[in-house]
Amino acid sequence: MQPILENIKGVRDSISVRRVFGDAYELDGVTIIPVARVAGGGGGGGGDAAESDGGGNGFGTGFGLAAYPVGVYEVHDGAVEWKPSVDVNRLAKGGQVLAGIATVCLTLIFLRRR
């Protein structure tokens, strides 16, 4: 049971506002605060069902955490400005989906004209 409690404490320490808003730093008179999207999930287990052949017991637990950069806040001259980051992988996937749809549509148009 002790490893499970340690895992739960690790989860508690992992999910915090510091995962979303990074440490602010200054660059050329501009204060920069990085921002991320954080997602996590966990699972548990159980056991202790004695079998007729003497088997039984069990347990298990797990946790995952993922963070993705979404942009930065820039603070300069008393004003705050949001600068989103660009996820190139997401743009590429979107382009591939659009290219696939366009290919299917053009193929259907071509086949119907025959």
N, C-alpha and C positions, 0 to 999 in steps of 0.2 A: 504494500500500500504506500510505502514511503516514496518510491519512484514516481508514482502518480501525483502525489502532493508536490513533489519537486517540479514536475512537468507543469502543473497548474500554476505554481509560482512563476515559472518561466514565461508562461502565457501572459500572466498579469503584467509582468515587467516588459514584455515585448510590445504589448498594445498600449501605446501612449501617444499623447499629442506630439511628442518629439519625433515619432515616426512620420507624421504628416507634415509638420512644420520643422524644417531643419534649423540648425544653429545659424543665426544671422551673422553676416560678415560684411565688412566695408571694402569697397573697391572704387578708387578714384572719387571719393566723396559721396558715393551712392551706397546705401545700406541694402543688401540683398538678402531676402528670406526665401529659401527654397521650399517648394510645396510638392507633396507626393500623394498619390492615391494608394491607400493601404487596404489590403484584403487579407483576411485570415480565416482559418477553419480548424476545427479540431474533432476528435473522436474519442471514444472510450471503449471499454470492454467489460467483461465480467467473467464469472466462472463459478467453480465450486459445486458442480453437479456431479455427484459420485455415480460412476457407471458400475454395472454389475461385474465387469472384469477388473475393477480396482482403479480404473482411470478416473480422471476428474481434474479439477482446478483449471486455471487459465488466467487470463487478464490481458490487457493491452491498452495502449493509449497512443495518441499521435496529435501533432499540431503542425500547421504550415502557415507561413506568413509571406506575403509578396507585396512589394512596394514599387510603384511606377511613377516616375517624375511627371508632373503635369504643368509645371511652370515656376515662376518666381514672382515675388512682390519686390518692386524696386521703390525705395523711399528716398526721395531727393527734393530738396528745396521745400520741405513741408508738404509734399504731395506724394501720394501712393499710386503706383501704376502696376497693373497686372500684365505680365509677359508670359503667355502660354508657351509651353515647349511643343515641338512638332514631333510626333511619333512617326518616323519614316516607315517603319514596318506596317503600321496601320494604313498609311496612305498607299503603300505598295499593294497591300491586300485588297483595298478598295478599288484600285486601278485594275487589278487582275479580275475581280468580280465584274466590273463594268466591261472589260474587254471580252470576257466570256459571254455575257449577255448580248453584247453587240454582235459577236460571232454567230451565236445561235439565231438571232433575229435576221441577220443578213443571209444566213444559210436558208432559213425558211422562206424569205422573200425570193431568193434565187430559185429554189425548188418549185415554188408556186408558179413562177413565170414560165416554166418549161412545159 
